[in-house]
């Protein structure tokens, strides 16, 4: 564990998630539903990171690998290959729909000009 205690390691991972979120501490606490002072005390070492905080983060940020958050194993972001594939499929559907709309708009113009 390289000199850091287990609790310190979780604090560092929570700080990394806050940085990832792009939010300041106050906005992050509000988003996950915990008191800002509670979060501040936890990430600054006055209190240990609580299970409540960990669960709130896991609920609000499903893309964060819970195993990484708790144990530091793997990478911060969960395997999103299924989500990425779904997004790619949705993008394809949207593109096809946009093309259909364009074609229908052209047909409407032709009919109006007839």
C-alpha positions in Angstrom: 0.0 0.0 0.0 3.1 2.2 -0.3 2.8 4.1 3.0 -0.8 5.3 2.6 -3.3 3.8 5.0 -6.4 2.2 3.5 -8.6 5.2 4.6 -6.2 7.6 3.0 -6.4 5.6 -0.3 -10.2 5.8 -0.4 -10.0 9.6 0.3 -7.6 9.9 -2.7 -10.0 7.9 -4.9 -12.9 10.1 -3.8 -10.9 13.2 -4.7 -10.2 11.7 -8.1 -13.9 11.1 -8.7 -14.6 14.7 -7.7 -12.0 15.9 -10.2 -13.5 13.6 -12.8 -16.9 15.0 -12.2 -15.7 18.5 -12.9 -17.7 19.8 -9.9 -16.4 21.7 -6.9 -16.7 20.0 -3.5 -19.9 21.7 -2.7 -21.6 20.9 -6.0 -20.4 17.3 -5.8 -21.7 16.8 -2.3 -25.1 18.2 -3.4 -25.2 15.9 -6.4 -24.5 12.8 -4.4 -26.8 13.9 -1.6 -24.5 14.3 1.3 -23.7 17.3 3.4 -20.9 19.4 2.1 -19.2 19.6 5.5 -19.4 15.8 5.8 -17.6 15.4 2.4 -15.0 18.0 3.3 -14.2 16.3 6.6 -13.9 12.9 4.9 -11.7 14.0 2.0 -9.5 16.1 4.3 -9.0 13.2 6.8 -10.9 14.5 9.7 -13.3 11.6 9.3 -13.1 8.3 7.4 -15.0 8.1 4.2 -18.3 6.5 5.2 -20.1 3.7 3.5 -23.0 6.1 3.0 -20.7 8.3 0.9 -19.3 5.4 -1.1 -22.8 4.1 -1.8 -24.0 7.6 -2.8 -21.1 8.0 -5.2 -21.7 4.6 -6.7 -25.4 5.4 -7.2 -24.9 8.8 -8.8 -21.8 7.8 -10.9 -22.5 4.3 -12.2 -19.6 4.7 -14.6 -17.3 4.6 -11.7 -16.1 1.0 -11.0 -17.2 0.3 -7.4 -14.4 -2.2 -7.0 -11.9 0.5 -7.8 -13.5 2.9 -5.4 -13.5 0.4 -2.5 -10.3 -1.5 -3.1 -8.3 0.4 -5.7 -8.4 -2.6 -8.1 -8.7 -2.0 -11.8 -9.4 1.4 -13.3 -11.7 4.2 -12.1 -14.1 3.8 -15.0 -16.1 0.6 -15.3 -16.1 -1.3 -18.6 -18.4 0.7 -20.7 -18.2 -1.3 -23.9 -21.9 -2.2 -23.8 -22.9 1.4 -23.2 -20.6 2.6 -25.9 -22.1 0.1 -28.4 -25.6 1.2 -27.4 -24.6 4.8 -27.9 -23.1 4.0 -31.3 -26.4 2.3 -32.3 -28.4 5.3 -31.1 -26.2 7.6 -33.1 -26.8 5.4 -36.2 -30.5 5.5 -35.6 -30.5 9.3 -35.3 -28.5 9.7 -38.4 -30.9 7.5 -40.4 -33.9 9.4 -39.0 -32.2 12.7 -39.9 -31.7 11.4 -43.5 -35.4 10.3 -43.6 -36.5 13.7 -42.4 -34.4 15.4 -45.0 -35.8 13.2 -47.8 -39.4 13.8 -46.6 -38.8 17.6 -46.5 -37.6 17.5 -50.1 -40.7 15.5 -51.1 -42.9 18.0 -49.4 -41.2 20.9 -51.3 -41.7 19.0 -54.5 -45.4 18.4 -53.8 -45.9 22.1 -52.8 -44.2 23.2 -56.1 -46.4 20.9 -58.2 
